[in-house]
Amino acid sequence: MSTGAEGGGAGAARRRRPATRLLLVLGLLATLGAGLGLGLGLRTDLLGFLPEGRSPAAAFLLGELRSGTATTLLLAGIEGAPEAELARLSRETAAGLRASGRFAFVGDGTTTLSEAERELLFRYRYLLSPDTVPEAFTTAALQAKLQALLDGLRSAASPLLARFGFADPTGAFLGLARDFLGEARPETRDGAWFARGAAPPRALLLARMAGAGGMDAAAQEAAIAAFRAAFAAARPGPARLLLSGPGVFASEAARAIRGDVELISLAAGLLLAGFLWWRFRSPLLLGLVAVPLGAATVAGYAATALLAGGPPHGISFGFGMTMLGVAVDYPLLLLGLQRPGEGLAAAAARLWPTLRLAAACAALGLAAMLGSGLPGLVQLGVFAGSGLLAAAAVTRWGLPRLLPPGAGIAARPLPAPFAAGLARLRGRPRLAAGLVGLAALLLAGLGGPAWQRDIAGLSPVPAAAQALDATLRRQLGAPDVRLLIALGPGPEEAVLQASERLAAALGPLRGPAGALDGLDLPSRWLPSAATQAARQAALPAPEAAAAALREAMRGLPFRADAFAPFLAGLAESRGLPPLTAARLAAEAPVLAARLSPLLAGEGAAMRGVALAEGVRDPAAIARAVAGLGDPRILLVDIKAETEGLLAAYARAVLLWALAGGAAVLLLLGAGLGGAGPALRVAAPIGGALLVTLAALAALGEGLTLFHLAALLLLAGLATDYALFLGGAARPGGRGPGGAAAVDAVLNCAVATLLTFGMLSFCATPVLRGIGVTVSVGVASAFLLALLLAPRRADG
């Protein structure tokens, strides 16, 4: 009895050893992964993910995406309460935003200048005002202004005019103050901006984030949170906040993608675990499958950090993990093709030539991403390619050590009708040719694969949110972010003079019947030194000014010395040094907030940007800009440039993918011993890609860079299927190819469909497109590999 108990205990211990070793290995991989993650982290700022511009317009556009004014705006509406309550909420929310320190400018109808800023603006009124022309100081012009002042002193505006009117009867200062403090589009009621003609009433706010580039996700999130907190602190009651802008879009997109990925990952994980349990009834299998995947993740992470410019970006990491789906095939193929009584080490040695060739082909195909020049795709190629090679090596030499000699994990037999159906499909090349031919005809009839050129079509932001953004922009008069005009680079004076030339060229196109409604320029807020000097020259000499003023006062009830401050101001203005951006920044923060988004840089590297509003005829604007012939003035159509940039990178990826395909074909020829076997393996791969492209075209899916990445993943999967179902594609080859191979490859295909195919149900367009691509591709790759596999009687 004791001997039997001891023997039973020894057997139980032997059974526990594989599980213990497996847990130790998984723990080691988890520790390495956590160490890399905590030590190096993931990049999330998107700055390193952006490519370099291949043209001046593209380079400027990418600079604007990184730190431009259009990306730092937050637009807000408050509605759902009486007008007086909305005004109160607007004022208190704006006060909270200013107190947060996260915003360079907050516009709500109550913005005021400090006493120092008023003094600076008043002192420079004639150098800054576009109305400073000689005709403004003639006797006739001054007489009309004095009569208007007299009328104003009898009205409700009397206190304001009494303060400024006698020192500035021309009204230059008040005109400048209105320009700096107000936006033309909203109405100001009860100290708040309101949308014109909106019913129910809607209060409006506009805020520009301080020190946050367009790709600084953390700063964008913090600014949005500060906005919501300021609104909540105002005790809104039933009123609601409508918030929009590029930062809000980015946040909503990230939240939508996270939600999709978390939901689909959970569902896919449960389905995959359920399928593998149904097929193998072994919890040990789940751990064994995880080992190559964990090793691939660690190797890919480390290789990216060493070879591709630092830690991977979050986007590259996420898509790289998707690409590593091929790695799951390797342990499933090894365990599924292990023969009865055969040790796992022997099975790995027998299958290694085919497995090695499959992994090398998949990694070589991914090399197409390295030549694209797009930083994110380069990282993805390094991550996935190195990970696949590591997964293959771990499957060959690591997994056999985790199971005792002679142990195996056998799959349950497939249902007999299903297995019989698969057997009947095997070895039917005519059916495969018919399927591929039909796909080719369909693709040709549809005009070939279509490219997704509308960037908005890739956005996960709902159409309703995009419509709200357009409405708020129209009501606030915020800039149209489709059209920008770059100014510079160069010294501040050169940029400002270019801005003034642009203003003169586009001036005739502005207005309700013109090509655009308005144009916000750096020179609108800060004229060039040359223009300021010209305005100084337009000021009358003291004697001439005094004579014209005396004539203008004739018959009006003003004291003789009432306008002495006016004459003194004219004399002072003639000797002022030009106002500069540096002085504005140091002495007038509210005034500088108007200028800083439009003029930035240092020394000879200053850059300006002009923002068009209400663009109706981009071609007319383009002709006017081209007519200037000024290399410092560059029109940038954001939509066209973005589409062109993506198209250029798509072409590069496509060309490198074709080159990678040729290299894979050569590798297959070398590994299989000739062109004939290589072409037999390549046939189902190429056929699957053609069928997938035809299906995408029929479904109206426009191809993007992400679809191309998914097609590279598909090519790797199809290579596995073709090699293992084709018996290494040569008569008498050492590779598998019998009924057991069908069963093992089917496990791989179903596992892929249950994981990455689940992306087809995502709401995010990009993820859904990848899911559809992989789902159609995996199904067609398995079917074509089966139809083209030679008929064999062995199992």
C-alpha positions, 0 to 999 in steps of 0.5 A, spaced: 500 500 500 505 504 501 509 503 495 502 504 491 501 511 495 508 513 493 508 511 486 501 515 486 505 521 489 511 521 484 506 521 478 502 527 481 509 530 482 511 529 475 504 531 472 505 538 476 512 539 473 510 541 467 505 546 470 510 549 474 515 550 469 510 553 465 507 558 470 515 560 471 516 561 464 510 565 464 512 569 470 518 570 467 516 573 461 511 577 464 516 580 469 520 582 463 515 585 459 513 589 465 520 591 466 520 594 459 514 597 460 515 600 466 523 602 464 521 605 457 514 606 457 510 607 451 510 613 447 503 617 446 504 624 444 504 622 437 509 627 435 514 622 433 509 618 430 508 623 424 512 623 418 517 628 415 513 633 410 516 631 403 514 638 400 514 645 403 506 645 404 506 638 407 512 640 412 508 646 414 502 642 415 505 637 420 508 643 424 501 646 425 499 639 427 504 639 432 503 646 435 499 650 431 493 655 433 488 651 430 489 645 434 489 648 441 482 651 440 476 649 444 469 651 442 464 651 447 456 652 447 452 653 453 444 652 453 438 649 456 437 655 461 434 662 460 438 667 457 440 671 464 442 664 467 446 662 461 450 669 461 452 668 468 454 661 467 458 663 461 462 669 465 463 664 471 466 658 467 470 663 463 473 666 470 474 659 472 478 657 466 482 664 466 484 662 474 486 655 472 492 657 468 491 652 462 489 657 457 492 663 454 486 666 452 479 666 454 473 669 450 466 670 452 464 677 451 467 680 458 475 680 456 478 686 459 484 690 458 489 691 464 490 699 465 497 697 463 495 694 457 490 700 455 495 705 456 500 701 451 494 700 446 492 708 447 499 710 446 500 706 440 493 707 437 496 711 431 501 706 429 497 700 430 490 703 427 489 702 419 485 709 419 491 713 420 492 716 413 493 724 412 486 724 410 484 723 417 487 729 420 484 734 415 479 740 417 473 736 414 475 730 417 476 732 424 470 737 424 466 731 422 469 727 428 468 733 433 461 733 431 460 726 432 463 726 439 459 732 441 453 728 439 456 722 443 457 726 449 449 727 450 448 719 450 449 713 454 456 713 452 458 719 455 463 717 460 467 713 455 467 718 451 469 723 456 475 719 458 478 718 451 474 722 446 478 729 448 485 725 447 483 721 441 477 724 437 479 720 431 476 714 435 483 710 433 483 707 440 476 705 441 476 702 434 483 698 436 480 696 443 473 693 439 478 689 435 482 686 440 477 684 445 471 682 440 470 677 435 465 680 430 460 674 429 457 673 436 452 678 439 454 680 446 448 680 451 449 681 458 456 681 458 456 674 454 457 672 447 450 669 444 449 665 437 446 670 433 439 668 431 439 661 435 433 658 438 433 656 444 439 661 446 446 659 446 452 662 450 458 661 447 465 661 449 472 660 446 479 658 449 486 657 446 490 652 450 497 655 453 503 651 451 500 645 448 501 643 442 496 639 437 499 632 439 500 633 446 495 628 448 496 629 456 495 637 455 489 636 451 486 632 456 488 636 462 485 642 458 478 639 457 478 636 464 479 644 466 473 646 462 468 641 464 471 643 472 470 650 471 463 649 468 461 644 474 463 649 479 458 654 476 453 650 478 449 649 472 443 646 474 439 643 468 444 647 463 449 643 459 455 644 456 457 643 449 464 642 448 468 641 441 475 642 438 481 638 435 482 636 442 475 634 444 475 630 437 482 627 439 479 625 446 473 622 443 477 618 438 481 615 443 476 613 448 472 610 442 478 606 440 479 604 447 472 602 448 472 598 442 478 594 443 477 593 450 470 590 448 472 586 442 478 583 446 474 581 452 469 577 447 475 575 443 479 572 448 473 568 451 471 566 444 478 563 443 479 560 450 472 557 449 474 554 442 481 551 444 478 548 450 472 545 446 478 542 441 483 540 446 480 540 453 487 542 456 488 548 460 495 547 459 494 548 452 492 555 453 499 557 457 503 553 452 500 558 446 501 564 451 509 562 451 511 564 444 506 570 444 509 573 450 516 571 448 514 575 441 512 581 445 518 582 449 522 581 443 519 586 439 518 591 444 526 590 446 528 590 438 523 596 437 527 600 443 534 598 440 533 599 432 527 604 431 528 610 435 526 608 442 520 605 445 514 603 441 509 608 440 502 606 443 499 605 436 505 601 433 504 597 439 497 596 439 497 594 431 504 590 432 500 586 437 495 585 432 500 583 427 503 578 432 497 574 431 501 570 426 505 567 432 499 564 435 499 559 429 506 556 431 504 552 437 497 550 435 501 547 429 506 544 433 501 541 438 496 539 432 501 536 428 504 532 433 504 524 432 501 519 437 507 517 441 512 522 438 515 527 443 514 534 442 522 535 441 521 530 435 515 533 433 518 540 433 525 538 429 520 534 424 516 540 423 522 546 424 524 546 416 517 548 414 516 552 421 522 556 419 520 557 412 514 560 414 516 565 419 522 567 415 517 569 409 512 572 414 518 577 417 521 578 410 514 580 408 513 585 414 520 588 411 516 592 407 514 597 412 521 598 414 522 602 407 515 606 407 519 611 411 513 612 415 515 612 423 509 608 425 510 603 420 517 602 421 516 601 428 510 596 427 515 592 422 521 592 427 516 590 432 512 584 429 518 582 424 522 581 430 517 578 434 515 573 429 522 570 429 522 570 436 516 566 437 518 561 432 524 560 435 521 559 442 516 554 439 522 550 436 526 550 442 522 552 448 515 549 448 518 542 448 522 543 454 515 545 458 512 538 456 515 531 459 517 526 453 512 522 450 506 527 453 502 530 448 495 534 447 491 532 442 485 535 439 478 532 439 476 529 432 472 534 428 465 532 427 464 527 422 460 531 416 465 537 417 471 533 416 468 529 410 466 536 407 473 538 408 476 532 405 472 533 399 474 540 398 482 538 398 485 538 391 480 541 387 485 546 383 479 548 378 474 550 383 480 555 386 481 557 379 474 559 378 474 563 385 480 567 384 477 568 377 471 570 379 474 575 384 479 578 379 472 579 374 469 583 380 475 587 382 476 589 374 468 590 374 469 595 380 474 599 377 480 596 382 481 597 389 479 604 391 483 608 396 480 612 402 482 619 400 477 622 405 480 623 412 474 624 415 471 618 413 477 614 418 474 618 424 471 615 430 468 621 432 460 621 431 457 625 425 453 629 430 459 631 434 462 633 427 456 637 425 456 640 432 463 643 431 461 646 424 456 649 428 460 652 433 465 654 429 460 658 424 457 661 430 463 663 433 467 665 427 472 661 429 477 659 423 476 654 418 481 649 419 481 647 412 485 652 409 492 655 412 497 660 409 504 660 411 508 666 412 516 665 412 520 663 415 524 669 416 525 675 421 519 678 424 519 684 420 519 680 413 514 675 416 509 681 418 511 685 411 509 678 407 502 678 411 501 685 409 502 683 402 497 678 403 492 682 406 492 687 400 492 681 395 486 678 398 482 684 400 478 684 394 476 677 395 473 678 402 465 679 403 459 676 402 459 675 395 467 674 395 471 667 396 472 668 403 468 672 409 475 674 413 482 673 414 486 673 421 493 675 420 499 677 424 499 684 421 492 685 423 494 685 430 501 688 429 503 692 423 510 691 420 515 696 423 515 699 416 507 700 416 508 703 423 513 708 420 509 710 414 503 711 419 508 716 423 509 719 417 502 720 415 501 724 422 501 732 421 506 736 424 504 740 430 503 746 427 499 743 421 495 739 426 493 745 431 491 749 425 486 744 422 483 743 429 482 750 430 478 750 424 474 744 425 472 747 432 469 753 429 462 754 431 462 748 436 462 749 444 469 746 446 474 750 450 480 752 446 484 747 450 480 742 450 484 737 445 491 739 448 491 731 449 490 730 442 495 734 440 500 732 445 499 725 443 500 726 436 507 729 437 508 723 442 506 718 436 511 721 431 517 719 435 515 712 438 519 706 436 516 701 433 512 696 437 514 689 437 511 682 438 517 681 444 514 688 447 507 685 447 508 679 450 512 682 456 507 688 457 500 686 454 498 679 455 491 679 452 494 683 446 499 678 445 494 672 446 491 675 439 498 675 436 501 669 439 498 663 435 499 667 428 506 669 429 511 664 433 519 663 433 525 666 434 530 671 431 530 669 423 526 663 424 519 666 425 513 663 422 506 666 421 500 663 419 494 666 416 487 663 417 481 663 412 474 664 415 468 662 411 472 659 405 467 659 398 472 659 393 479 656 394 481 656 387 480 664 387 484 664 393 490 660 390 490 664 384 491 670 388 496 667 393 500 665 386 500 672 383 504 674 389 510 670 387 512 671 394 516 664 396 515 667 403 507 666 402 505 659 401 497 656 401 496 650 404 490 646 403 490 641 409 485 636 406 489 636 399 495 636 403 493 630 408 490 626 402 497 627 398 501 625 404 497 619 406 497 617 398 505 618 397 506 613 403 501 608 401 504 608 394 511 607 398 508 602 402 505 598 396 512 598 392 515 596 398 510 590 399 511 588 392 519 588 393 517 584 399 513 579 395 518 578 390 523 577 396 519 572 399 518 568 393 525 567 392 526 565 399 520 560 398 524 558 392 530 557 395 527 553 401 523 549 397 528 547 392 525 550 386 521 555 382 515 550 381 514 549 389 515 556 390 509 558 385 505 552 388 505 555 395 505 563 392 498 561 389 493 561 395 497 567 398 496 571 392 489 568 390 487 570 398 490 577 397 486 578 390 479 575 393 480 580 399 481 586 395 475 584 391 471 583 397 473 590 400 471 593 393 464 590 393 463 592 400 465 599 399 471 599 403 477 604 401 484 602 402 488 605 407 495 604 410 492 600 416 488 596 410 495 595 407 498 593 414 492 588 415 494 585 408 501 584 410 498 580 416 494 576 411 500 574 407 503 571 413 497 567 415 496 565 408 504 563 408 503 558 414 496 555 411 499 554 404 506 551 407 503 546 412 497 544 407 501 543 401 506 538 405 512 543 404 509 544 396 513 538 394 512 531 393 515 527 398 517 533 402 518 532 409 513 537 411 506 536 413 500 535 409 495 530 411 489 530 414 492 532 421 495 538 417 488 540 415 485 539 422 491 544 425 491 549 420 483 549 421 485 551 428 489 556 426 484 559 422 478 559 427 483 562 432 485 568 428 477 569 426 475 569 433 480 574 435 482 579 429 476 578 426 472 580 431 474 587 429 469 587 424 464 589 429 468 595 432 464 602 431 471 605 429 472 605 422 479 603 422 479 597 426 472 595 423 476 595 416 482 591 419 477 586 422 473 585 415 480 585 411 483 579 416 476 576 416 475 575 409 482 574 408 483 568 413 477 565 410 479 565 403 486 563 405 484 557 408 479 555 403 484 556 397 490 553 401 485 547 402 483 547 394 490 547 392 493 542 397 495 535 393 490 529 395 493 525 400 491 519 403 496 519 409 493 523 416 
